[in-house]
Amino acid sequence: MRAIYTLIIILLASVSSYGQSDSIIVNTSDHVTVLVKEGQVEIAKDSVDKKVNYIRVSSDSERNDTTLIEFGSYDIVIQDESIELNRRKSKVGGSSWHELTYWAGIDIGVNGYIMPDGSFNLPNTDDYDFLELNWGNSRSFAINPVEWKIKLHKNYIGLTTGLGVEWNSYRLLDLDWKTAFNADSTYGVYDPNKGTNKSKLRLIYINAPLLLEFNTSKYRKNNFHIAAGVVVGWKIQGMYKQRYENEGGKHKDKTYGNFNVNPFRFNAMVRLGYGSVNLFASYSINQLFREGTGPELYQFSTGITIVGW
């Protein structure tokens, strides 16, 4: 567990280090190396004969709003409107990194928030209008490069933990509203004449799970598995983006801040599947916003693991 905490601290520190030229290298006790340098975070594990890079995250200075992720034998390009997944010809070894666990991989799905009574419909009031969701474009994307398993009964029962990074994009439906915040509250500003054609709130978390996992077989291809537990998330970035057009042309405004979102999130999670088909669902047991600063809403996400190993 100490390695997980070390990785989390270093990754969080990297957020403020992107604009600097210095490099930081940390070697954990289980041969995992974290490299932080300008525009890049790299997590690697030493194998017997070579170093295996499990994740490298960097920004592309020539392509606006683009994040490049190298993950094992995959290249992932996250742009403003799309996620592109490409597999390189070279393959990465290190299969002993985990044994019959299902945290490591890439998760993609839909996300949103619901009322305390479980309703997906927000009240039709000014307090909620600015947060009404465009469900078709509200997506979650997570990359989970690191996992550990504590065996309780061979490979059939065990505890799984690890590390991951998750992007939650909440596309907003009512374009006449702008999301704003101050020290006391998060609220909407009504501006119907601005010509807005896109409005979204994006949150980024570093996640650490603790899941109790059950497997029906010791072989992956015919194994039914289910895991349930808690995923602790640490919010490392909040951003609101608004795109609009007027007589002066096209404009794009970005506002970075905490938006009074709780810095820690505690998700109840279930992951299940058979063979190579894997599904997940999570629900936050604490509120999206800090008490008294915004509407009482609870986050959730559900989807599939499109790449697992």
C-alpha positions as CSV (number, residue, x, y, z in Angstrom):
1,M,0.0,0.0,0.0
2,R,2.9,2.4,0.6
3,A,3.7,2.2,-3.1
4,I,0.2,3.4,-4.0
5,Y,0.4,6.4,-1.6
6,T,3.8,7.3,-3.1
7,L,2.5,7.2,-6.6
8,I,-0.5,9.3,-5.7
9,I,1.6,12.0,-4.1
10,I,4.0,12.1,-7.0
11,L,1.3,12.3,-9.6
12,L,-0.5,15.1,-7.8
13,A,2.8,17.0,-7.5
14,S,3.2,16.6,-11.2
15,V,0.2,18.8,-11.9
16,S,2.1,21.8,-10.6
17,S,5.3,20.6,-12.2
18,Y,4.3,20.6,-15.8
19,G,5.5,24.1,-16.4
20,Q,8.9,23.4,-14.9
21,S,12.0,22.0,-16.5
22,D,13.2,19.9,-13.5
23,S,12.7,16.2,-13.4
24,I,11.7,14.0,-10.4
25,I,12.5,10.3,-10.3
26,V,11.1,8.1,-7.5
27,N,11.8,4.4,-7.0
28,T,9.3,2.6,-4.9
29,S,10.0,-0.5,-2.9
30,D,8.4,-2.9,-5.4
31,H,10.5,-1.8,-8.4
32,V,8.1,0.7,-9.7
33,T,9.6,4.0,-11.0
34,V,7.8,7.3,-11.4
35,L,9.3,9.9,-13.6
36,V,7.9,13.5,-13.5
37,K,9.3,16.0,-16.0
38,E,8.0,18.9,-18.1
39,G,4.8,18.0,-19.8
40,Q,5.1,14.3,-18.9
41,V,4.3,11.7,-16.2
42,E,5.7,8.2,-16.6
43,I,5.0,5.1,-14.5
44,A,7.3,2.1,-15.2
45,K,8.1,-1.3,-13.7
46,D,11.4,-3.1,-13.9
47,S,11.3,-6.6,-15.4
48,V,14.1,-9.1,-15.3
49,D,15.9,-7.9,-18.4
50,K,14.4,-4.5,-19.3
51,K,12.2,-1.7,-18.1
52,V,8.5,-2.0,-19.1
53,N,6.7,1.3,-19.4
54,Y,3.1,0.9,-18.2
55,I,1.9,4.5,-18.7
56,R,3.2,7.8,-20.1
57,V,1.0,10.8,-20.1
58,S,2.1,14.0,-21.9
59,S,0.6,17.1,-23.5
60,D,0.9,17.9,-27.2
61,S,1.9,21.5,-27.6
62,E,1.2,21.5,-31.3
63,R,-2.4,20.2,-31.0
64,N,-4.7,22.3,-28.8
65,D,-6.6,20.4,-26.1
66,T,-4.8,17.2,-26.8
67,T,-3.4,14.7,-24.3
68,L,-1.2,11.8,-25.4
69,I,-1.1,8.6,-23.4
70,E,1.3,5.7,-24.1
71,F,0.0,2.6,-22.2
72,G,1.6,-0.7,-22.7
73,S,1.3,-1.5,-26.5
74,Y,-1.4,1.2,-27.0
75,D,-1.4,4.9,-27.9
76,I,-4.4,6.9,-26.8
77,V,-5.1,10.4,-28.1
78,I,-7.7,12.4,-26.0
79,Q,-9.0,15.4,-27.8
80,D,-11.7,17.8,-27.0
81,E,-14.4,15.8,-28.9
82,S,-12.9,12.3,-29.3
83,I,-10.8,9.5,-27.9
84,E,-8.6,7.6,-30.4
85,L,-7.1,4.2,-29.5
86,N,-4.2,2.8,-31.6
87,R,-2.2,-0.4,-31.0
88,R,1.5,-0.4,-31.8
89,K,3.2,-3.3,-33.4
90,S,5.5,-3.8,-30.5
91,K,4.1,-5.5,-27.4
92,V,5.0,-5.0,-23.8
93,G,5.8,-7.9,-21.6
94,G,5.4,-8.2,-17.9
95,S,2.4,-10.5,-17.6
96,S,3.4,-11.3,-14.0
97,W,2.5,-7.7,-13.0
98,H,-0.9,-9.1,-12.0
99,E,-2.7,-12.4,-11.7
100,L,-6.3,-12.9,-12.7
101,T,-7.4,-9.4,-11.7
102,Y,-9.6,-6.9,-13.6
103,W,-8.7,-3.4,-12.5
104,A,-5.9,-2.7,-15.0
105,G,-7.1,-1.6,-18.4
106,I,-9.1,1.2,-20.0
107,D,-12.6,2.0,-19.0
108,I,-15.0,4.0,-21.1
109,G,-18.7,4.7,-20.5
110,V,-21.3,7.3,-19.6
111,N,-21.4,9.4,-16.5
112,G,-23.8,11.7,-14.8
113,Y,-25.3,12.7,-11.4
114,I,-28.6,11.9,-9.8
115,M,-30.8,13.3,-7.0
116,P,-30.7,11.9,-3.4
117,D,-33.9,9.9,-4.2
118,G,-32.3,8.2,-7.2
119,S,-34.1,10.3,-9.8
120,F,-32.3,11.2,-13.0
121,N,-34.6,14.2,-13.5
122,L,-33.4,17.4,-11.9
123,P,-36.0,19.9,-10.5
124,N,-37.1,22.5,-13.0
125,T,-35.7,25.5,-11.0
126,D,-32.9,28.0,-11.5
127,D,-30.9,26.1,-8.9
128,Y,-30.6,23.1,-11.2
129,D,-31.2,24.4,-14.8
130,F,-27.5,25.2,-15.4
131,L,-26.6,21.5,-14.5
132,E,-29.1,19.7,-16.7
133,L,-27.2,17.1,-18.7
134,N,-26.8,16.2,-22.3
135,W,-26.6,12.5,-21.6
136,G,-25.4,11.5,-25.1
137,N,-22.2,13.5,-24.7
138,S,-21.5,13.1,-21.0
139,R,-18.7,10.5,-20.9
140,S,-16.2,8.9,-18.5
141,F,-12.8,7.7,-19.5
142,A,-10.3,6.0,-17.1
143,I,-6.9,4.5,-17.6
144,N,-5.8,2.1,-14.8
145,P,-2.1,1.2,-15.2
146,V,-1.2,-0.3,-11.8
147,E,-2.8,-3.2,-9.8
148,W,-1.9,-5.5,-7.0
149,K,-3.6,-8.6,-5.7
150,I,-3.6,-10.1,-2.3
151,K,-4.7,-13.7,-2.6
152,L,-7.1,-15.0,0.1
153,H,-7.8,-18.3,-1.5
154,K,-5.5,-19.1,-4.5
155,N,-6.7,-17.1,-7.5
156,Y,-10.4,-17.6,-6.7
157,I,-10.8,-15.0,-3.9
158,G,-8.6,-12.0,-3.3
159,L,-8.3,-8.3,-2.6
160,T,-7.4,-6.0,-5.5
161,T,-5.9,-2.5,-5.2
162,G,-4.1,-0.3,-7.7
163,L,-4.0,3.2,-9.2
164,G,-5.8,4.9,-12.1
165,V,-6.7,8.3,-13.6
166,E,-10.3,9.1,-14.5
167,W,-11.7,11.9,-16.7
168,N,-15.4,12.8,-16.1
169,S,-16.9,15.1,-18.7
170,Y,-20.4,16.5,-18.0
171,R,-21.9,18.0,-21.2
172,L,-24.5,20.6,-20.2
173,L,-27.9,20.8,-22.0
174,D,-29.2,24.3,-21.5
175,L,-26.8,26.5,-23.4
176,D,-28.5,29.7,-22.0
177,W,-26.7,29.1,-18.7
178,K,-23.1,29.5,-17.7
179,T,-21.6,27.7,-14.7
180,A,-19.8,29.9,-12.2
181,F,-18.6,29.7,-8.6
182,N,-17.3,31.7,-5.7
183,A,-16.0,30.8,-2.2
184,D,-19.6,30.1,-1.0
185,S,-21.5,28.5,-3.9
186,T,-21.6,27.1,-7.4
187,Y,-24.4,28.6,-9.4
188,G,-25.7,29.4,-12.9
189,V,-25.5,32.7,-14.7
190,Y,-28.4,33.2,-17.3
191,D,-27.1,34.6,-20.6
192,P,-29.4,33.7,-23.4
193,N,-27.9,36.1,-26.0
194,K,-24.3,34.9,-26.0
195,G,-24.7,32.4,-28.8
196,T,-23.3,29.4,-26.9
197,N,-23.1,26.1,-28.8
198,K,-21.2,24.1,-26.2
199,S,-21.0,24.0,-22.4
200,K,-19.3,21.3,-20.2
201,L,-17.8,20.7,-16.8
202,R,-14.8,18.4,-16.7
203,L,-13.3,16.8,-13.5
204,I,-10.1,14.7,-13.3
205,Y,-9.5,12.2,-10.5
206,I,-6.6,9.9,-9.4
207,N,-8.3,6.7,-8.1
208,A,-7.2,4.0,-5.7
209,P,-9.5,1.0,-5.4
210,L,-10.0,-1.7,-2.7
211,L,-12.1,-4.5,-4.2
212,L,-13.0,-7.9,-3.0
213,E,-12.9,-10.2,-6.1
214,F,-14.3,-13.6,-6.8
215,N,-13.3,-15.8,-9.8
216,T,-14.9,-19.1,-10.8
217,S,-11.9,-20.4,-12.7
218,K,-8.1,-20.0,-12.6
219,Y,-8.1,-19.5,-16.4
220,R,-9.0,-16.1,-17.8
221,K,-10.7,-17.1,-21.0
222,N,-13.6,-19.0,-19.3
223,N,-13.7,-17.2,-16.0
224,F,-16.7,-15.4,-14.6
225,H,-15.6,-12.8,-12.1
226,I,-17.2,-10.2,-9.9
227,A,-15.5,-7.6,-7.7
228,A,-17.1,-5.1,-5.4
229,G,-15.7,-2.4,-3.0
230,V,-14.7,1.2,-2.7
231,V,-12.7,3.4,-5.0
232,V,-11.2,6.6,-3.4
233,G,-10.8,9.4,-5.8
234,W,-8.7,12.6,-5.4
235,K,-9.8,15.5,-7.6
236,I,-6.7,17.0,-9.3
237,Q,-8.5,19.4,-11.7
238,G,-11.8,21.1,-12.4
239,M,-12.5,23.0,-15.6
240,Y,-15.6,24.6,-17.2
241,K,-15.5,25.2,-20.9
242,Q,-17.9,27.3,-23.0
243,R,-17.8,27.7,-26.7
244,Y,-19.8,30.4,-28.5
245,E,-20.1,32.5,-31.7
246,N,-21.0,36.1,-32.2
247,E,-20.3,38.9,-34.6
248,G,-16.7,38.8,-33.6
249,G,-16.3,35.2,-34.6
250,K,-15.8,31.9,-32.7
251,H,-14.7,32.0,-29.1
252,K,-13.7,29.5,-26.4
253,D,-13.6,30.3,-22.7
254,K,-12.1,28.0,-20.1
255,T,-12.3,28.5,-16.4
256,Y,-10.2,26.4,-14.0
257,G,-11.0,26.0,-10.4
258,N,-12.4,23.8,-7.7
259,F,-16.1,24.7,-8.4
260,N,-16.7,23.7,-4.7
261,V,-16.5,20.1,-5.8
262,N,-15.5,17.8,-2.9
263,P,-11.8,17.1,-3.1
264,F,-12.2,13.5,-2.3
265,R,-14.8,11.1,-3.8
266,F,-15.8,7.7,-2.4
267,N,-17.3,5.5,-5.0
268,A,-19.0,2.2,-4.4
269,M,-18.0,0.1,-7.4
270,V,-18.9,-3.3,-9.0
271,R,-16.9,-4.9,-11.8
272,L,-18.0,-8.1,-13.4
273,G,-17.7,-10.0,-16.6
274,Y,-17.0,-13.3,-18.4
275,G,-13.8,-14.0,-20.3
276,S,-12.8,-10.8,-22.2
277,V,-16.2,-9.1,-21.7
278,N,-16.0,-6.8,-18.7
279,L,-18.4,-4.2,-17.3
280,F,-18.3,-1.7,-14.5
281,A,-20.6,0.6,-12.5
282,S,-19.8,3.1,-9.8
283,Y,-21.8,5.4,-7.5
284,S,-20.5,8.1,-5.3
285,I,-21.6,7.8,-1.6
286,N,-20.7,11.4,-0.9
287,Q,-22.0,14.5,-2.6
288,L,-20.6,16.1,-5.7
289,F,-20.5,19.6,-4.1
290,R,-19.3,20.5,-0.7
291,E,-22.2,20.8,1.8
292,G,-24.2,24.0,1.3
293,T,-22.3,25.2,-1.8
294,G,-24.4,23.6,-4.6
295,P,-27.3,21.3,-5.3
296,E,-27.3,17.9,-3.6
297,L,-26.2,15.5,-6.4
298,Y,-24.4,12.2,-6.5
299,Q,-22.1,11.1,-9.3
300,F,-22.2,7.8,-11.1
301,S,-20.6,6.1,-14.2
302,T,-21.2,2.8,-16.0
303,G,-19.6,1.3,-19.1
304,I,-17.2,-1.4,-20.4
305,T,-13.5,-2.1,-20.1
306,I,-12.3,-1.9,-23.7
307,V,-8.7,-2.9,-23.1
308,G,-7.8,-5.2,-20.2
309,W,-4.7,-7.2,-19.4
